[in-house]
Each structure stands twice: as C-alpha cells, then as structure tokens.
Amino acid sequence: MIPANVQINIDEKAIKKYIQEQIDSQIRETILFIDIEGLVKITNFSKRFLEDAVLSDPRVKQFQRQRARKRFWFYEPTIEAIKEIVDEW
C-alpha cells in the first residue's frame, strides 16, 4: 500500500476577497436606498464632509430624493458616483 500525502495550499487573502465580494453583491441586491447616516457608516466620512465634498456634486445630487425633510439616495448609482469623485482627488 502506497501512503497518500495530500497537501493543500490556501490563499487566505483571495478567499477573504471572494467572500467579501459575494457579501457586497448580496447587499447591493437588497438595498435600494441609503440615507446620510448609512453613507457616513460605509464611507467613514463625517456628515459635514459628505455634505461639502460629495453630496453637493451633481453626479450624486441627481440620485437624491426627498420626502418632507428626509433625504435619501439610490444606493448603487450613488456609490458608483462617490467612487468616481474620490478617484479624482
């Protein structure tokens, strides 16, 4: 009988990246709108900075909706616009 020797190499970074991409994909499919508190959480920017540097930009403003005093944005296009804005810095 020949002894079996099996060796598996695991790329932990690639696995973590894949899992995060899958989670992000599932979240995007379920979130339609996001408010300023949600943007603060996912960007780690302050409200003031978001207001001044991001939310006033026409690329983001076009996705803003308002009901009474509550403002919210379409999630997916707003996130893409924010990425575009940040890439220009």
NORRA-V441058 format. One line per field, one symbol per residue. ss: DSSP state (~ for helix, > for strand, _ for the rest). phi: phi as a letter, one per 20 degrees, with the letter a starting at -180 (. if undefined). Layout:
ss: ???
phi: ???
This chain:
ss: ___________~~~~~~~~~~~~~~~~~~~__>>>~~~~~~~~___~~~~~~~~~__~~~~__>>>>__>>>>>~~~~~~~~~~~~~__
phi: .efecdccddeffffffffffffgfffgfdedcbdffffffedmefggfggfdcfefgfegfeecbcldedbcffgffffffgffffef
